[in-house]
Amino acid sequence: MNKKALAILLRARMRPNHLTNFALSPISNELNQILSNSHGNRSRENGEHHAMDHGKEKLNHQRSFEVVRESMHSVISMNKTEVGDSVLNEFLEGYCSLSFENRRKLLLTLAKEYDLNRAQVRELIKQYLGLQPPGSEAQSGGVEDEGFLSTFYRIERNLRHSLKPVYETLFERLNTHPEGLKFLTIIRADILSILTEGNIASLRALDSYLKEKLTTWLSPAALELHQITWDDPASLLEKIVFYEAVHPISNLIDLKRRLGVGRRCFGYFHSAIPREPLIFIEVALLKNIAETIQEVLWDNPPIAESEASCALFYSISSTQPGLAGINLGKFLIKRVITLVKIDMPHISVFATLSPIPGFMQWLLSKLASQLKLAKAEDISHSSADRSGLTFYENVLEPEEERALIDSLGDLASGKSGMEIMLNLLKPTTHEWTNSDKLLSALKPPLMRLCARYLLQEKKRGKALDSVANFHLQNGAMVQRINWMADQSEKGLNQSAGIMVNYVYRPENIEEYAQSYFSKGHIHSSYDVKRYIQPLLENESKDSLC
């Protein structure tokens, strides 16, 4: 193993989960308390010393918080010309030294005490509404009075200024610091972490404002697309290994394969966060759209690139938790498609092989709720008795239910098909995957229900599945669902091993994205539609040429 390979391997294994995670975690504070208590129990004398030390430590924490709070106030309140790197450095270093609770306290202070001045906003609105609109009869002779209009412009300018929260100054000044953009993503990651504990309106508004700022500063024009290869520095390749979120890179051979012949890896970089991709995408060059992840990850040797006709996107990973909700992937996919078309004109199909992370959670919840409803209403197993319920739904077709009951034989006595399905799928041991008979019985309902989940189950008019929503809003269509495409433990837990191909047709991307955004319309192939619309024989087929 050469030095570069060894460096990548060691650093990837030693790298912490996230540079802020330990400082963010309340567990670290609890751990410190437990360790302190264990030492304190050794003797009463040690306990007394510990109590004194703990008191001093608490006082130091409080002083530290006040120092950082004052530092933050200085960044906000000082004149622009007075705010140099030394002032910003003091706040950056102070913030990173705070415990989770003190970061939470500081961010809540920022959200509440440095918000906009609503009394001033109300007063300006009152003044504005008291003016007669330009061109009204109140103006003599209907002639524009420049002095009158200047009053409108002045109040409108002041109103725009007053609607900006005070903390905007902090964000904008931090963004001028060499490490400021990275630091702002850390702050937002902290905010999102706090919001998981409870929906705090002021903090939610702070997050929304910072998200808008980051979206502007990370516009496509400010990002650089770079193809990542084995020749890149070990420090960059180590980050690819660490941040790969969809299909973990198992070893250096795996990494080298993903960066070698028949494969591509592209990342978006920003000059303010050098040597670290904000997001990266992995691509496989294939003859046809892959049906399983195994053929993508273990295609060894790969086909000659000149024989490929399909660019398959099989993994997209974000490296910055603080950029959650900012759709950099949309621009990355479009840029990569354009680049691949230029470099390899023989590539005509652009598709994905994607996980369906919410399918099993939805299905198990659906089965459990329907069985609970059936039990509450004391329904017998005959379909006639069930039909009278308004909210009851047997998610299985009659032939699917019969097949499941038959697959268990005497073990199915007295059980409904949904009960059998729930009992088979719920255990994390996935023993059903070892039985050809159970696989055969489960495939039809699982594939049909997966198609239903992708095409029909929605939240606020958009696809319920997060990955589906991502690709559909970017202008893709649902092309095919694949049985037993990912047999890893993660794949079975998420989607019973089913994966989906989304296809990006360059000529239709904008049209599909717009119809999904405005109407929630999901474009899909005939092969997928037929799972939920068996009589769709006469409808025109929307499939690849």
N, C-alpha and C positions, 0 to 999 in steps of 0.2 A: 504494500500500500504506500503510495507516495505521500509527501508531506501535506499537499493540498487536500487530498482525500481524508487524511487523518484529522486535519484541522476542522473540516466540515463536520465529520462524524462527532468529534469530541465536543465542539461548540454547540451543535444541535442538541446533544444529550444534556449538556450542562446548562443550557439557556433556561432562565426562569419562565414561567407561563406568560407573564406579562410584566413589564417593568414597574407597573404600579400596583399589581395585584396584592402583594403582601402588605404594602402600606395601606391599601384600601380595605383590607379585610379586617372585620371586627375580631376574627379568630386570633389574629396576631396579638391583639390587646388581651384577649382572654388567656392566651397561652402565656403571655408575660405574667398575668396575674396568678395563674396556676403555679408557674415556676417560682414566683415570689413566695406564694403561700407554702410551697413544699420546703423551701429553704427556711421559712419562718418557723416551721414546726420542729426544727431540730432542737431548739431550746428557747426558753423564755427570753433569755438575753438577746439571742439572735432575732427573736420575734420583735422585741422592742426596737432594735436597730432597724429592722425591716420597716416597721411602722413609720419611723422617722424618715427613712429613705423614701418610702412610698409617698409620704406627705411632701417631701422636697421635689420628688419626681412630678407629682401632680401640679405643684406650684410652677415648676419649670415648663410643663406642658402648657399651662395657662399663659405664662409669660411668652412662650413661643408663639401661641396663637395671637396674642395681642400685638407682638412684633410683626407678624406676617399681615395681620389686618391693617396695621398702620402703614406697612410697606405697600399694600394694595391701594390704600387711600392716596398715598403719595403718587403712585403711577397715574391715578385717575385725576387728581386735583392739580398737579403741577402743570405749569405752562409747557406747551409742546416742545419748546426749545430747551427746557430744563431736564426733560426726561431722556437720559442717556442710557447706555447699555448697563452701567453700574446699578442704576435704580431698578431696571428691569431684572437684572441678574439677582438682585437681592430678593425680589418677590418670587422669581422662579425657584430659587434654591430654598427659600423659606416654605413655599407651598409644598414642595416635594418632601420636606422633612416632617410635615404634619401627619398625625394619625388619621385614621378613617373618620373618627368622630369629629375631629377638628376641621378636616376638609369639609365635611358635611355642614358644620356650623358656619364656616367661612362662606361657602357657596350660598347658603340660605341668607346670610347677611348681604351678600352681593345682590341676590335676587330681590330682596325686600327693600333695602335701604338705598340702593343705587338704581332703582327703577325710574320711570318717567314721573314728572311732576304733574299729577292729574288735576290739581287745583288750577295750575297755570293753563292746562289744556282746556278746562271748562271755561275759564275766563276768556280765552282767545276765541273759543267757539261762540260764546255769548256776544262778544264784540262783532264777530263776523256775521252772525245772524241779524244783528241790528243794523247792518248796512243795506241800502237798497241796491239791487243788482244793477250793473252797468247797462245803460240803454233804457231804463225804466222811465215812466212818466215823471217821476220825482226830479229828474234832471231837466233843467230848463232847456227848451228847444230841442231836446233829444240829441244834443251835441256832446261828444265824449269830453269829459273833464279829466285831464291828465292828473291833476291833483287828487281827484276823487278815486281814480283807478290806482294811484300809488298807495292809497290806504289799503285797498284789497291786496295788492302785491305784498305789502309789508306784513299784514296779518297772516296771509297764506305762508309767507316765508317763516314767520315766527312759529306758526302752527306746525309746519313740517319739522322744524328744529325741536320743538317741545315734545313731539311724538317719538323722538329718539330717546331710548333709556340712557341713563348716565353710564351704565356698564358698557355701552358701545365703545366709549373712549378706551376702556381697559382692553377690549378685544383688538381694536385697531392699533393701539400702541404696542401690544404684545406681538402683533403680526409683523411689526417692523424689526423685531429682534431676530437674529440669525436662527435661534432655536424656537422662535415664537410659535410658528405654525404647528410644529410637533407638540409643543406644550399645550396649545389650545385643544388639540385632539385628546390629550390626557385629561384636561379639565372636563371636556364633554363626556368622556368615558366615565368620569367620576359622577357627573350629573345623572347620566343614564343609570348608573349603579344605584344611586340614591332613589331615583324615581321608581325602581322596582319594588321598593319598600312601601311606597304609597304615592298617590297622585297629588303633589303639592302644586297648586296653581301657579304661584310665583316662580317656582323652579321650572315648571313646564314652559312658562313664557321665556325664561332665560335660555332654556335648551333650544326652543324654537328660533330665537334670535341668533344664537351662536351657530345653529345649523345653517341658517340662511347666509351668514357671513362665510362660513366654510365652503358652502356650495359656490359662492361667488369667487372666492379665492382659489378654488380648485376647478375652475372652468376648464374645458378641454384645451383651450388655447394656452393654459398655464402648465399643462401636463406633457411630458415627453414619453413617447412609446419606445420601448427598448426590447429587442429580442434577447432573452437570457440564454446563454450557452454555457457549456462546460468550461470555456475559456475565461469566464467572468471570475472576479475575485472570490476566494473561499468565503469571505464575510457575507457576500450577497447570496451565494448558493446555500449557505447555512440558514439564511432567513427563509428561503424557498422550502427547505426541509421542515423548518419549524412551523411555518404558517400554513402549510398545505392542510386544508380543512376538510376536503371531501374524501380523498383517497390517500391516507397517510403514506409517506415515502418510507419504505421498510428498511432500505439499506442503500449503500452507495451505488451498487449495481442498478438498483431501481432508479435512483436519481439520474445516473448517466444515461440510462435507456430513455428517460423522459426528455432528455436534452439532446438526444442523438439523432441518427438518421430516421426519417419518417415521423419525427416529432418536433413540435415547436413549443416554446414557452415565451409569452410576451407579458411585459409588465408596464404599468403606468408609474412614472416617477415625477417628483416635484423637486425643483432646485433647492427648496428650503428644507427638504428631508432627503438628503443625498444618500445614495447607496442602500436605499430601502424602498422596495416597491410599495405603493399604496394598495395596489390590487394586481393580481396576475392571473393569467389564463393559460391552461395547458391544452394543446391541440395535437390530435393524431391524424396523420395523412393515410387514408384508407381507400380501398376500391369501392366499398359500399358502406352504408350507415351501419355501424356496429349494433348488435342486439344485446351483447353482454359486456360488462366491464372487464371480465376476464380476458377477452380477446383484445382489449385495448391495452391493459397493463402487462399482459404476458405474451404479446405478439412478438415472438423472437425466433428468427430474425424478422424485421418488418419488411414490407414490400418495397420495391424500388419507388422512389418518390415520383418518378416520371409516369408510373402506372396508376398513381392515385387520382381519384376523381372526387373524393369527399374530404373536406376538412371537418373533423369532429371535435367539438369543444367538450371535454369530459371533466374539467375541473376549473372552477373560478373561486379564488380565495382572496378575501380582504385581510390586510395586515393590521389595520387600525380600528380597534373597537369604537373609538370616538368618531368615526366616520359612518357609523350605522345609520341607514336611512338616506344616505347620499349616494345616488345611483351612478357611481363611476363605471360600473360594469356595462351599462348601456353604451357609453361612448367607446369603451375598450373593445367590445364585440364589433361595433361598426368599423372602427379603425383597423382591427385585425382582418376583417373580411376584405376591406379595401386593399390592404397590404398583400394579403395572400393572392387576391385576384391579379394584382400587378406582377408579383413574383412568379406565380404559377398559374398561368391562364387556363391550364387543363383542369383545374379544380372548378367544378360547376355546382357542387352541393355543399351547403354549409349547415351543419346540424349539431345537435348536442346528444349526449347520453347522460340524462339527469336523474338524480334521486327524487323520490316523492316523500319528503320527510314527515308530512302530516297524515299520510293515508291510514296507517294502522291505528293511530290515536283516534282519528275520526271514526273508523270502522268499529273498533272495540267499544267505544263510547256509544255508538249507534246500536250495536247489538245488545249491550247491557241495558240501555234505556228502554228498548222495545220489550225485552224480556221482563223488566221490572214493571212496565205498564201492563203487560199481559197477565202477570201474576197478581197485580193489584186489582185487575178487573175480573180475576178468576176465570180466565178464558181457557176453554178446552183446546186440544190440539187440532180440532177440525177447522178448516178455513171458513166454514159457514158461520161459526160462532164468532170469529174474529172480525168479520166484515162490518159488524155493527159499530165498531169503535172509530171515533173521529180521528184520533191521533195515532192509533196503532198502525204499524206498517211492517209486514213481513218482507224483509229486504231480499229474501230468496225467492227465485222462481220455483214453481212446483217440481219441475224435473231436477233442479239443483238440490232441493230439499230431499227428494227421494234418493238421489245419488249419495248424499252425505249420510243418510240413515242406513242405506245399504252398505256403505263402506265400513261401518262399525259393527254391523250384524247384531248379535244379541246384546252388545254393550250399549246400543242406542235405544233399548226398550224404554218407552215412555218419554223420550226426549224429543224436542222439536229440532228442526234443522238449525235454527239460529243458536239454540243452546249448545248443540254439538259443535258448531263453528266457533263459538266463543270459547268453549273449553279446549278446543284444539289450538287456537291462535294465541290465547292469553299467556300460557307458560313461555318463559324466555328460553326454554331448552329447545324449542322448535323441533320436537320429535316427529311432527307430521312430515318434515322434509325427508325423513328416512323411509317413508312408506310410499311405494308407487301407487298404491290404491288410494291413499289419502290425497296425494298430489293430484291424481286424476280427478277426484271428486271436488277438490278445492279450487282447481284452476278456473273453471267457468264462472263461478260466482265472484271470485277475487278479481278476475280481469274485468268483468262487467261492472262491478262496484268501483273499481279503480277508475274506469272511464267515466263513470258517473261523478266520482269525487273530483276529477280534473275538469270536467266540462260543466257540471251543474251545481256543485256545492260552492256557494259564494259567501263573501262577507263584504257588506257595503257595496254590492254590485260587482266585486272583483273576485278572482279565483281565491278560494280558501287556502290553498297550498301556497306557501311563501315562494318556493322555487318556480312554480307555475306562474305566479303573479309576476315575478321578476322577468321571465322570458316573454310572457305575453305582452307586458307593457313595453318591452323593447322591440316588439314587432314580429315575434315568432308565431308559428302555428304548431298545434299538437299533431305530430305525424304518426306515431306508433307507440304502443305500450308493449313491453317485453317481459315475458314470463321467466322467472328465475334468472334475472340478469345480474343481480348482485347477491350472492349467497353468503356474504360475510355476515357476522353477527349484527353489525350496524344496519346492513341492508335488510335483513329479515325483521329486525325490530321496527324499522321505519316504515317498510312498505311490503312486507312478506316477500322480499326479493325482487319485486317488480320495479323496473325502471322505464323511463319515457324518453322518446326522441322528440325534441323540438327542432323544427326546420326554419332557418332564416332564408327567405327568398329575397335577394337584394331589391328586386323590382317591386316587392309588396311590403317591405318593412314599414314604411311610413303609413301606408294605408291600413295595415293590420293594427299598428300601434294606436292610430287615431280612433279606429272603430272600437277597440278595446277600452281606450280611455274615455270616450264619450258615451258609449252604449253598453260597455261590459261584454261586447260580443267576442266570443272565443272561436277563432278559426281552427278547424281540425280536418283531418283527412277522413275519407269515407271509411277506412278500416277502423278508425277509432269510433266514429259515430255509430257504426253498426252494432256495437256492443250495447248501446242504449236505445237504438232505433232499428230493430231487426227488420222492419218492413221498408227500409230506405233504398230498395233495389233500383227505383227509377230516378233517384236523385243523381245529379251529375257528380262524378267522382273528382275529389280534390286531392289528387295524389301526385307524387313526383313523376316527371316525364322520364 
